[in-house]
Amino acid sequence: MKKPFVIAIAGCSGSGKSTLSAMLLKDLSDYKVELLATDKYFRRPLPKMISPLSHEEYDDYNCPESLDFDSYYKDAQALCQREDLDIVILEGLTVLYFEELRQLEDLKIYIDLDPEIRMYRRIKRNMAAGRGTMDEIADFYLKSAKYSETKYFLPTKLEADMVLNGHNFQGKGKDIVETYVKTMLAARE
C-alpha cells in the first residue's frame, strides 16, 4: 500500500509555519499534496490560563489542550492512509508535541525565530485581520501566548529532524526540504 510522505511543520506563533506550508504547496504542485493545519481545530470553549505576569485570565490558544486532538488526529490518520496522495503537510504549534502525531511524520521541521520578531509578525497579522489593536495584541502575547509557547512548544524543537531559521527559510532551507522530499518520494517508487 502506497502511503503519502508526511511533513510536520512546527514552531511558535509568527515563526513562519503557514508561510513555509504555502510555499511547499506551491512548489510541490507537481505532486498531490494536502495540508492539515491545527488552527482549524481549536476547542470551543478554549481552555483558560492565568498569566504569571498579570494574574489575569486569558483564553489559551497556545497550550496542547487548545487543540481538539481527537478530531485532528483522526483527520491526520485518514490523510496519511490515502493512496491517492503523495504528500501530507501537518502544520501547527502542536504537531511535534504529541507522540501519536510524531509517529505519523516522515520529516519533522521546526521553524525557530526570536520572540520579538514573532510578536511583531503576530501584531501585523492580527491587526490586518481586525483582531485587535497593537496594544491588545502585544499585551496578549506578552502576558499569555509567550508563556505558554515557552512552556509547551519551544522544547519540541528537540523532536525536529531539521530546524529552519525563521528569518530566512525561503531560500536554501526551503530548497533543502523540497529536494529531500522529492528524493524520498523517488526512492519509494
Solvent accessible surface area in square Angstrom, and as a share of the most:
residue,aa,sasa,rsa
1,M,147,0.66
2,K,103,0.44
3,K,98,0.41
4,P,4,0.03
5,F,2,0.01
6,V,4,0.02
7,I,0,0.00
8,A,0,0.00
9,I,0,0.00
10,A,0,0.00
11,G,1,0.01
12,C,2,0.01
13,S,13,0.08
14,G,10,0.10
15,S,0,0.00
16,G,10,0.10
17,K,20,0.09
18,S,71,0.46
19,T,64,0.37
20,L,0,0.00
21,S,1,0.01
22,A,58,0.45
23,M,49,0.22
24,L,0,0.00
25,L,59,0.30
26,K,155,0.66
27,D,54,0.28
28,L,1,0.00
29,S,80,0.52
30,D,141,0.73
31,Y,61,0.23
32,K,124,0.52
33,V,26,0.15
34,E,65,0.29
35,L,62,0.31
36,L,21,0.10
37,A,18,0.14
38,T,10,0.06
39,D,90,0.47
40,K,172,0.73
41,Y,34,0.13
42,F,55,0.23
43,R,100,0.37
44,R,167,0.61
45,P,123,0.77
46,L,12,0.06
47,P,35,0.22
48,K,114,0.48
49,M,19,0.08
50,I,101,0.51
51,S,0,0.00
52,P,65,0.41
53,L,127,0.63
54,S,35,0.23
55,H,140,0.62
56,E,80,0.36
57,E,108,0.49
58,Y,37,0.14
59,D,54,0.28
60,D,6,0.03
61,Y,75,0.29
62,N,3,0.02
63,C,6,0.03
64,P,5,0.03
65,E,99,0.45
66,S,4,0.02
67,L,5,0.03
68,D,41,0.21
69,F,33,0.14
70,D,108,0.56
71,S,44,0.29
72,Y,0,0.00
73,Y,50,0.19
74,K,141,0.60
75,D,52,0.27
76,A,0,0.00
77,Q,73,0.32
78,A,59,0.46
79,L,22,0.11
80,C,6,0.04
81,Q,80,0.36
82,R,92,0.34
83,E,98,0.44
84,D,71,0.37
85,L,6,0.03
86,D,29,0.15
87,I,0,0.00
88,V,0,0.00
89,I,0,0.00
90,L,0,0.00
91,E,6,0.03
92,G,1,0.01
93,L,25,0.12
94,T,6,0.03
95,V,0,0.00
96,L,0,0.00
97,Y,79,0.30
98,F,38,0.16
99,E,81,0.36
100,E,79,0.36
101,L,0,0.00
102,R,39,0.14
103,Q,134,0.59
104,L,36,0.18
105,E,11,0.05
106,D,59,0.30
107,L,7,0.04
108,K,34,0.14
109,I,0,0.00
110,Y,2,0.01
111,I,1,0.01
112,D,47,0.25
113,L,12,0.06
114,D,70,0.37
115,P,45,0.28
116,E,118,0.53
117,I,56,0.29
118,R,7,0.03
119,M,42,0.19
120,Y,128,0.49
121,R,73,0.27
122,R,15,0.06
123,I,19,0.10
124,K,121,0.51
125,R,111,0.41
126,N,18,0.09
127,M,91,0.41
128,A,96,0.74
129,A,59,0.46
130,G,65,0.63
131,R,140,0.51
132,G,29,0.28
133,T,75,0.44
134,M,108,0.48
135,D,97,0.50
136,E,104,0.46
137,I,8,0.04
138,A,19,0.15
139,D,66,0.34
140,F,42,0.18
141,Y,2,0.01
142,L,76,0.38
143,K,55,0.23
144,S,0,0.00
145,A,0,0.00
146,K,74,0.32
147,Y,93,0.36
148,S,1,0.01
149,E,1,0.01
150,T,70,0.41
151,K,111,0.47
152,Y,49,0.19
153,F,1,0.00
154,L,59,0.30
155,P,70,0.44
156,T,9,0.05
157,K,65,0.27
158,L,160,0.80
159,E,70,0.32
160,A,21,0.17
161,D,91,0.47
162,M,40,0.18
163,V,72,0.41
164,L,15,0.07
165,N,82,0.42
166,G,0,0.00
167,H,94,0.42
168,N,102,0.52
169,F,3,0.01
170,Q,74,0.33
171,G,32,0.31
172,K,167,0.71
173,G,11,0.10
174,K,25,0.11
175,D,73,0.38
176,I,100,0.51
177,V,0,0.00
178,E,19,0.08
179,T,86,0.50
180,Y,87,0.33
181,V,0,0.00
182,K,81,0.34
183,T,77,0.45
184,M,64,0.29
185,L,16,0.08
186,A,66,0.51
187,A,77,0.60
188,R,113,0.41
189,E,181,0.81
